[in-house]
Amino acid sequence: MTTQERARDERLSAYATLRETTELTVEQAGAQLGLSKRSAWVYEKSMKARIVQDALKGQAPPIRPAIPEGFEVRSIATGLDKTGHVEKQWLQVSPEATPGETVPDGHIVKGLSTLVDETGNVRAQWIKTRVDDTRLMQAAEAALAAINEQVQPLPPLPVRFNEWHDDLATLYTMTDVHVGMLAWPAETHGAAWDLSIAERVLTGTFCHMIDAAPDSKIGLVNNLGDFLHFDSLLAVTPSSGHVLDSDSRYQMVVRTAVRILKTVILHALTKHDEVKVWMNEGNHDMAGSVWLRIMFAELFRDNPRVTVCTNPNPYQAFRHGATMIGFHHGHLAKKEKLPLIFATQYSEMWGQTKHRYVHTGHYHEWHAKEHPGIIIEQHPTIASPDAYAARNGFMSKRQASAITYSAKHGEIGRQTFLPVE
């Protein structure tokens, strides 16, 4: 034992004597020994640990109930009675292998807690599980395989006319539309939203937007994320599990979402020679964006005029001549970091362009800022606010814009549209 360790041991003994022979509190006993409040509580914890160790020395062997097969002990917590004898123990164990029938299907064990009495008999056990990621991936792969087998590609559509402005591309951005969200006007200051309203507003607004846009050769249909309000059979956010206000069953939500996007894309084909589609990941539809990308790529696989981006990268970019157009929902990186992220991930495209723009959503309100070499624009939503947004005062103006870009000069014009009810 070093001199420092011996001195600490002596101070600990002196502290224990004060606590056992006087009515001083932890902090008072520590003050008499010149200890800070924090150090006094460290000594208190050490003293209690020493009491347990001393008590266990006289009770050999300590309680060690049978550990379930396939598990190993990770830690043991011991409770003493007033006489200093072992009364209870809590064992934390980790699995060497997955136990059997007590674990829900699709889960794996991550730990087991066992409560035993003074005789070593098991009083209770708590099995801690988590979702088996492997099973989730298998389910997702099976769903994608089913989509590829069952979705019949649409036949090529005729071109309405053959005169376009070859230099132009028009961007239609749908962000945070939350198909499947339920908004009750009494809670949302008169704004209603459900599946039928979402389909009517989104198809009406964006088809009108497409009709009013310039005759650009390229149409960019940009689902910027959070197209779906929830991402599974449970109406909760995927990451945090927050309960959401939802309308109807998930299958009905999926059907409505597919009809909306299909209608908008087909209408864009009546206006533009080429239609490029993005299904960006949002924080509400991380899995939904996956099957939307795959399904619509399959749906339009026989149509050379439609290109659906299937790249899962949450930071997307498209080059239109000397113009770079990027997309990110806004849930993973703050707007201030986006210029460097896009300059790094798309360094070659950055060097080949003069005009650069990145479009984000997530916050349901409009904001734009010009950084050196690039403009970051945050789009508002055209959807109604839900109860959470209304109660917290998030009441931005509902609108969407069609932005037209020149291959040489960048943005040259835009049209802003209010929701078509």
C-alpha positions in Angstrom: 0.0 0.0 0.0 1.4 3.4 -1.0 1.6 6.3 1.4 -1.3 8.0 -0.4 -3.5 4.9 -0.2 -2.6 4.5 3.5 -3.6 8.1 4.2 -6.9 7.7 2.4 -7.6 4.5 4.3 -7.0 6.3 7.6 -9.3 9.2 6.6 -11.9 6.7 5.6 -11.7 4.9 9.0 -11.9 8.3 10.8 -14.9 9.2 8.7 -16.6 5.9 9.5 -16.0 6.3 13.2 -17.6 9.8 13.1 -20.6 8.5 11.3 -21.0 5.5 13.6 -20.4 7.2 17.0 -22.1 10.6 16.4 -25.2 11.9 14.8 -23.3 14.0 12.3 -24.6 14.1 8.7 -22.5 13.1 5.8 -21.5 16.7 5.1 -20.9 17.6 8.7 -18.6 14.6 9.2 -16.8 15.5 6.1 -16.4 19.1 7.2 -14.7 18.0 10.5 -12.1 16.1 8.4 -11.6 19.0 6.0 -13.5 17.3 3.1 -15.6 19.0 0.5 -19.2 18.1 0.1 -18.5 16.0 -3.0 -15.6 14.2 -1.3 -17.7 13.5 1.8 -20.3 11.7 -0.3 -17.5 9.7 -2.0 -16.3 8.6 1.4 -19.9 7.7 2.4 -20.2 5.4 -0.6 -16.8 3.8 0.1 -17.8 3.2 3.7 -21.0 1.4 2.8 -19.1 -0.7 0.2 -16.6 -1.7 3.0 -19.5 -2.6 5.3 -20.9 -4.9 2.7 -17.6 -6.5 2.0 -17.0 -7.1 5.7 -20.4 -8.6 6.1 -19.9 -11.0 3.3 -16.6 -12.3 4.7 -18.6 -13.9 7.6 -21.1 -15.5 5.2 -19.2 -17.8 3.0 -20.1 -18.6 0.4 -22.3 -15.6 -0.6 -25.7 -16.2 -2.1 -25.1 -17.4 -5.7 -28.3 -18.9 -7.1 -28.2 -21.0 -10.2 -27.7 -18.9 -13.3 -29.9 -19.7 -16.3 -28.3 -21.8 -18.9 -26.6 -19.7 -21.5 -26.0 -16.7 -19.2 -23.1 -15.4 -17.3 -22.9 -13.1 -14.3 -22.0 -9.5 -15.1 -22.5 -7.9 -11.6 -24.0 -8.6 -8.2 -25.6 -6.1 -5.9 -26.1 -7.1 -2.3 -28.6 -5.8 0.3 -28.0 -6.2 4.0 -30.5 -6.1 6.9 -30.0 -4.1 10.1 -27.8 -6.8 11.6 -25.4 -6.8 8.7 -26.6 -10.1 7.2 -27.3 -10.6 3.5 -31.0 -10.1 2.9 -31.3 -9.8 -0.9 -29.1 -9.9 -4.0 -29.6 -8.5 -7.5 -27.7 -10.3 -10.3 -27.1 -8.7 -13.7 -26.4 -11.3 -16.3 -25.7 -11.2 -20.0 -26.7 -13.9 -22.5 -24.2 -16.2 -24.0 -27.1 -17.4 -26.2 -30.7 -16.4 -26.7 -33.1 -18.1 -24.3 -36.2 -19.7 -25.6 -40.0 -19.3 -25.2 -40.0 -16.3 -22.8 -38.6 -13.9 -25.5 -41.1 -12.3 -27.9 -40.8 -13.3 -31.5 -38.5 -10.9 -33.3 -36.6 -9.9 -30.1 -33.3 -11.0 -28.6 -32.2 -10.9 -25.0 -29.8 -8.1 -23.9 -29.8 -8.8 -20.2 -31.5 -10.6 -17.2 -32.1 -9.3 -13.7 -32.7 -11.8 -10.9 -34.0 -11.0 -7.3 -33.2 -13.7 -4.7 -34.0 -14.0 -1.0 -31.7 -14.8 1.9 -31.9 -18.5 1.2 -30.9 -18.2 -2.4 -34.3 -18.8 -3.9 -35.3 -16.8 -7.0 -38.0 -14.3 -6.1 -38.4 -12.6 -9.5 -36.7 -12.2 -12.9 -36.7 -9.4 -15.5 -35.7 -10.3 -19.0 -34.6 -7.3 -21.0 -34.9 -7.6 -24.8 -34.4 -5.5 -27.8 -35.7 -5.8 -31.4 -33.6 -8.1 -33.5 -32.1 -5.9 -36.2 -31.5 -8.9 -38.4 -35.1 -9.8 -38.4 -36.1 -6.2 -39.3 -33.7 -6.2 -42.2 -35.1 -9.5 -43.4 -38.6 -8.2 -43.2 -37.6 -5.1 -45.2 -35.9 -7.2 -47.8 -38.9 -9.4 -48.1 -41.2 -6.3 -48.5 -38.9 -4.9 -51.3 -38.9 -8.3 -53.0 -42.7 -8.4 -52.9 -42.9 -4.9 -54.4 -40.6 -5.9 -57.3 -42.8 -9.0 -57.9 -46.2 -7.4 -57.6 -45.8 -3.8 -58.9 -46.5 -3.7 -62.7 -44.5 -1.1 -64.5 -46.6 1.6 -66.3 -46.4 1.7 -70.1 -44.5 4.7 -71.7 -46.7 7.8 -71.9 -47.1 9.9 -75.0 -45.4 13.3 -75.1 -48.0 16.1 -75.2 -45.9 18.5 -77.2 -42.3 18.7 -78.4 -41.2 22.2 -77.7 -39.4 22.8 -74.4 -36.8 25.3 -73.1 -33.9 22.9 -73.1 -31.9 25.2 -70.8 -34.5 25.1 -68.0 -35.4 22.7 -65.1 -38.3 23.3 -62.7 -38.3 22.0 -59.2 -41.4 21.0 -57.3 -40.8 20.5 -53.6 -43.1 18.6 -51.3 -41.8 18.6 -47.7 -43.3 17.7 -44.4 -46.8 17.0 -45.8 -47.3 14.2 -43.2 -49.8 12.0 -45.1 -51.6 10.1 -42.3 -51.6 12.9 -39.8 -54.9 13.9 -38.2 -55.5 17.6 -37.3 -58.7 18.5 -35.5 -59.6 22.1 -36.2 -60.6 22.8 -32.6 -57.0 22.1 -31.6 -55.3 23.6 -34.6 -56.9 27.0 -35.0 -59.3 25.9 -37.7 -56.8 23.9 -39.8 -57.9 20.3 -40.6 -55.9 17.5 -42.1 -56.6 13.9 -42.8 -56.1 11.4 -45.6 -58.8 12.7 -47.8 -57.8 16.4 -47.3 -54.1 15.5 -47.9 -54.9 13.8 -51.2 -57.1 16.7 -52.3 -54.8 19.5 -51.3 -51.5 17.9 -52.5 -52.8 16.6 -55.9 -54.7 19.8 -56.5 -51.9 22.2 -55.6 -49.0 20.4 -57.3 -50.9 19.6 -60.5 -51.9 23.3 -60.7 -48.3 24.2 -60.0 -47.1 22.0 -62.8 -49.6 23.5 -65.3 -48.6 27.1 -64.4 -44.8 26.4 -64.6 -42.7 27.3 -67.7 -42.2 24.7 -70.4 -38.9 23.4 -68.9 -37.4 20.4 -70.5 -36.8 18.9 -67.1 -39.2 18.6 -64.2 -37.8 17.8 -60.7 -40.3 16.1 -58.4 -38.7 16.5 -55.0 -40.3 14.6 -52.0 -38.1 16.3 -49.4 -39.0 13.9 -46.5 -41.7 13.4 -43.9 -44.1 12.6 -46.7 -45.5 10.0 -44.4 -46.6 11.0 -40.8 -45.6 7.6 -39.3 -43.4 4.7 -40.4 -45.0 1.5 -39.2 -48.2 -0.1 -37.9 -47.7 2.0 -34.7 -48.3 5.7 -35.1 -45.1 6.8 -33.4 -41.9 8.5 -34.5 -39.3 5.9 -35.6 -36.4 7.1 -33.4 -38.0 8.5 -30.2 -41.3 6.6 -30.1 -43.4 9.8 -29.6 -47.1 9.1 -30.0 -48.6 10.9 -33.1 -52.1 12.0 -34.1 -52.9 9.7 -36.9 -55.7 9.1 -39.4 -56.7 5.6 -40.2 -54.8 2.4 -40.8 -51.2 2.3 -42.1 -52.2 0.4 -45.2 -54.7 3.1 -46.1 -52.0 5.7 -45.4 -49.7 3.8 -47.9 -52.4 3.6 -50.5 -53.1 7.3 -50.3 -49.5 8.3 -50.4 -48.8 6.2 -53.5 -51.8 7.6 -55.3 -50.7 11.2 -54.5 -47.1 10.7 -55.8 -48.2 8.7 -58.8 -50.7 11.5 -59.8 -48.1 14.2 -59.4 -45.4 12.3 -61.4 -47.8 11.4 -64.2 -49.0 15.0 -64.4 -45.4 16.2 -64.6 -44.9 13.9 -67.6 -47.6 15.9 -69.4 -45.5 19.1 -69.0 -41.8 18.1 -69.2 -39.8 15.9 -71.5 -37.8 14.4 -68.6 -39.0 13.9 -65.0 -36.6 13.2 -62.2 -37.9 12.0 -58.9 -36.4 12.0 -55.4 -37.8 10.3 -52.3 -35.7 11.8 -49.6 -35.5 10.4 -46.1 -37.3 12.3 -43.3 -37.2 11.7 -39.5 -40.9 10.5 -39.7 -40.5 8.1 -42.7 -37.0 6.7 -42.6 -38.2 3.3 -43.7 -41.1 4.7 -45.8 -38.6 6.6 -48.0 -36.9 3.3 -48.8 -39.9 1.4 -50.1 -41.1 4.6 -51.9 -37.8 4.8 -53.8 -37.8 1.2 -54.8 -41.5 1.0 -55.6 -41.5 4.0 -57.9 -38.3 3.0 -59.6 -40.0 -0.3 -60.4 -43.3 1.4 -61.4 -41.5 3.6 -64.0 -38.7 1.2 -65.0 -40.1 0.9 -68.6 -40.5 4.7 -69.0 -37.2 6.3 -70.2 -38.6 9.8 -69.5 -38.7 9.1 -65.8 -35.7 8.6 -63.5 -36.2 7.8 -59.8 -33.2 8.2 -57.6 -32.7 5.0 -55.5 -29.5 6.2 -53.7 -30.2 6.0 -49.9 -27.8 8.9 -49.1 -29.7 11.5 -47.0 -27.7 14.2 -48.9 -28.6 14.2 -52.6 -27.4 16.5 -55.4 -28.2 17.0 -59.1 -26.2 18.9 -61.7 -28.0 21.0 -64.3 -25.3 22.5 -66.4 -23.5 25.1 -64.3 -26.2 24.7 -61.6 -26.0 22.4 -58.6 -29.3 21.5 -56.8 -29.0 19.6 -53.5 -31.5 18.1 -51.1 -31.5 17.1 -47.4 -34.5 16.9 -45.1 -32.8 18.8 -42.3 -33.1 16.3 -39.5 -29.4 15.1 -39.5 -27.4 18.2 -40.0 -27.9 21.9 -39.1 -28.2 24.3 -42.0 -24.9 25.9 -41.1 -23.0 22.6 -41.8 -24.7 21.9 -45.1 -22.3 23.9 -47.3 -19.3 22.0 -46.1 -21.1 18.6 -46.2 -22.1 19.1 -49.9 -18.8 20.6 -50.9 -17.1 17.5 -49.4 -19.5 14.8 -50.7 -20.0 16.4 -54.1 -16.6 18.0 -54.6 -16.4 17.2 -58.3 -19.9 18.6 -58.9 -19.1 21.6 -56.8 -16.0 22.4 -58.9 -18.0 22.0 -62.2 -20.8 24.5 -61.2 -21.1 28.2 -60.6 -24.6 28.4 -59.0 -25.4 26.1 -56.0 -28.5 25.6 -54.0 -29.5 23.1 -51.2 -33.1 22.6 -50.2 -34.2 21.5 -46.7 -37.4 21.2 -44.7 -38.1 19.7 -41.3 -38.9 22.9 -39.4 -42.1 23.7 -41.4 -41.2 27.4 -42.0 -39.4 29.3 -44.7 -35.8 30.5 -44.3 -33.0 31.2 -46.7 -29.4 32.2 -46.3 -26.6 32.8 -48.7 -23.3 31.3 -47.8 -20.0 31.7 -49.8 -20.7 29.8 -53.0 -24.1 28.3 -52.1 -27.7 29.2 -50.9 -29.4 27.1 -48.3 -33.2 27.3 -48.5 -35.6 25.9 -45.9 -39.1 25.2 -47.3 -42.3 25.6 -45.4 -45.0 22.9 -45.5 -48.3 23.1 -47.3 -49.9 20.8 -44.7 -51.9 21.9 -41.7 -50.2 21.9 -38.3 -50.9 19.1 -35.9 -51.9 19.5 -32.2 -48.3 19.5 -31.1 -47.3 22.3 -33.5 -50.4 24.4 -32.7 -49.9 24.0 -28.9 -46.3 25.1 -29.2 -47.0 28.1 -31.4 -45.4 26.6 -34.6 -47.8 28.4 -37.1 -45.9 29.2 -40.3 -47.6 30.2 -43.5 -48.7 27.2 -45.6 -47.3 27.4 -49.1 -45.1 25.7 -51.7 -43.0 27.0 -54.6 -42.1 25.9 -58.1 -38.5 27.1 -58.8 -37.1 27.3 -62.3 -33.3 27.0 -62.8 -31.3 27.9 -65.9 -28.4 25.6 -66.7 -26.2 28.8 -67.2 -27.6 31.3 -64.7 -29.0 29.3 -61.7 -32.5 30.3 -60.4 -34.3 32.6 -62.8 -37.8 32.6 -61.4 -40.3 31.1 -59.0 -44.0 30.8 -58.4 -45.6 30.4 -54.9 -48.8 28.6 -54.4 -51.2 28.4 -51.4 -53.0 25.1 -50.7 -55.8 24.3 -53.1 -58.7 23.2 -50.9 
